[in-house]
């Protein structure tokens, strides 16, 4: 189980939880997560960029921020648009409904050819 302090924001803890889950899954089943599902509290440009570099597809709900200006962070535009496309697709809708029918407390890692696994309960 992974516990994060109350002073740590969701967008910061997402990466720590994801890396811990990947290490634990690799040790147990020799596969790492290929996708991560989470609610809008885990969405940030940095999180999407890091997940993209790690080769993990993000299915993170995007908070209502209004129209975005990409002049300051042009490198974040494509990962955000890719995430929007995945969330709006049939698989994204199915995964997000399965992940949080009401509200889920932690992001979910999706190992290849397995069911959804909560990242905070991988070591349990």
GUZA-465312 format. One line per field, with one value per residue (C-alpha): residue number from 0; residue in one letter; x, y, z. Coordinates in nm, 4 decimals. Layout:
! residues N
num	(NUM,...)
residuo	(A,...)
x	(X,...)
y	(Y,...)
z	(Z,...)
***
This chain:
! residues 124
num	(0,1,2,3,4,5,6,7,8,9,10,11,12,13,14,15,16,17,18,19,20,21,22,23,24,25,26,27,28,29,30,31,32,33,34,35,36,37,38,39,40,41,42,43,44,45,46,47,48,49,50,51,52,53,54,55,56,57,58,59,60,61,62,63,64,65,66,67,68,69,70,71,72,73,74,75,76,77,78,79,80,81,82,83,84,85,86,87,88,89,90,91,92,93,94,95,96,97,98,99,100,101,102,103,104,105,106,107,108,109,110,111,112,113,114,115,116,117,118,119,120,121,122,123)
residuo	(X,X,X,X,X,X,X,X,X,X,X,X,X,X,X,X,X,X,X,X,X,X,X,X,X,X,X,X,X,X,X,X,X,X,X,X,X,X,X,X,X,X,X,X,X,X,X,X,X,X,X,X,X,X,X,X,X,X,X,X,X,X,X,X,X,X,X,X,X,X,X,X,X,X,X,X,X,X,X,X,X,X,X,X,X,X,X,X,X,X,X,X,X,X,X,X,X,X,X,X,X,X,X,X,X,X,X,X,X,X,X,X,X,X,X,X,X,X,X,X,X,X,X,X)
x	(0.0000,0.1215,0.0306,0.0894,0.0947,-0.1902,0.0478,0.1243,-0.1066,-0.2843,-0.0887,0.2394,0.1338,0.0091,0.3624,0.4904,0.1953,0.2374,0.6080,0.5558,0.2759,0.4888,0.7761,0.5457,0.3647,0.6933,0.8132,0.4938,0.3805,0.6697,0.4500,0.4226,0.1079,0.0358,-0.2460,-0.3536,-0.7085,-0.7746,-1.0168,-0.9672,-0.7670,-0.4718,-0.4683,-0.1753,0.0472,0.3532,0.1799,0.0694,0.4168,0.5852,0.3390,0.3935,0.7730,0.7214,0.5029,0.1888,-0.1390,-0.3316,-0.7089,-0.7351,-1.0503,-0.9705,-1.0914,-1.2906,-1.0206,-1.1787,-0.9915,-0.6226,-0.3319,-0.0372,0.2152,0.3943,0.3876,0.3616,0.5138,0.2133,-0.0451,-0.0191,-0.0322,-0.3377,-0.5110,-0.4233,-0.5704,-0.8906,-0.9215,-0.8748,-1.1239,-1.3868,-1.3481,-1.5449,-1.2590,-1.1962,-1.5626,-1.5748,-1.2594,-1.3601,-1.7066,-1.5503,-1.2899,-1.5167,-1.8914,-1.9239,-1.5761,-1.2619,-0.9949,-0.6854,-0.5683,-0.5958,-0.3241,-0.4288,-0.1768,-0.1873,-0.4385,-0.5492,-0.8348,-0.8140,-0.5907,-0.5907,-0.2414,-0.2645,-0.3591,-0.1072,0.1152,-0.1736)
y	(0.0000,0.3489,0.6355,0.9979,1.2875,1.5366,1.8144,1.6332,1.7296,1.4718,1.5630,1.5097,1.1865,1.0408,0.9964,0.8448,0.6039,0.5109,0.4376,0.2370,0.0380,-0.0294,-0.1576,-0.3789,-0.5167,-0.5872,-0.7803,-0.9866,-1.0502,-0.9285,-0.6737,-0.3035,-0.0918,0.0342,0.2711,0.4726,0.5846,0.8687,1.1445,1.5149,1.5763,1.3897,1.5840,1.8196,1.9035,1.7680,1.4407,1.3847,1.4662,1.2288,0.9462,0.9905,0.9663,0.6464,0.4989,0.4906,0.5977,0.8352,0.8303,1.1301,1.3385,1.7011,1.9736,2.2630,2.5201,2.7023,2.7707,2.6786,2.8937,2.6810,2.9638,2.8985,2.5164,2.4060,2.0631,1.9810,2.0433,1.7067,1.4885,1.6840,1.6467,1.2754,1.2313,1.4140,1.1882,0.8729,0.9858,1.0614,0.7257,0.4095,0.2481,0.5659,0.5948,0.2276,0.2534,0.5743,0.4391,0.1191,0.3144,0.5600,0.5124,0.7749,0.8755,0.6685,0.7531,0.6610,0.6350,0.2961,0.1161,-0.1051,-0.3838,-0.5419,-0.8280,-0.7996,-0.6384,-0.2923,-0.2709,0.0141,0.1590,0.2179,-0.1446,-0.3266,-0.4293,-0.5450)
z	(0.0000,-0.0813,0.1474,0.0572,0.3037,0.3102,0.2054,-0.1230,-0.4096,-0.6229,-0.9348,-0.7496,-0.5805,-0.9115,-1.0421,-0.7171,-0.7024,-1.0694,-1.0354,-0.7164,-0.8786,-1.1870,-0.9708,-0.7644,-1.0698,-1.2432,-0.9382,-0.9158,-1.2715,-1.4899,-1.6679,-1.6129,-1.6511,-1.9996,-1.9021,-1.6011,-1.5167,-1.2737,-1.1878,-1.2584,-0.9412,-1.0947,-1.4237,-1.4907,-1.7848,-1.6024,-1.5146,-1.8746,-2.0082,-1.7628,-1.8284,-2.2014,-2.1553,-1.9544,-2.2294,-2.0124,-2.1731,-1.9495,-1.9085,-1.6742,-1.6576,-1.7312,-1.4937,-1.6367,-1.7074,-1.9974,-2.3173,-2.2925,-2.4131,-2.5217,-2.5739,-2.2416,-2.2586,-2.6225,-2.5446,-2.3204,-2.5914,-2.7687,-2.4530,-2.3311,-2.6682,-2.6807,-2.3324,-2.4382,-2.7421,-2.5321,-2.2646,-2.5294,-2.7042,-2.6228,-2.4270,-2.2254,-2.1332,-2.0339,-1.8215,-1.6459,-1.5643,-1.4338,-1.2358,-1.0606,-1.0876,-0.8135,-0.6981,-0.6563,-0.3980,-0.5995,-0.9605,-1.1241,-1.3160,-1.6028,-1.6665,-2.0124,-2.0455,-1.6828,-1.4959,-1.3449,-1.0391,-0.7919,-0.7740,-0.3997,-0.3287,-0.5489,-0.2570,-0.0388)
***
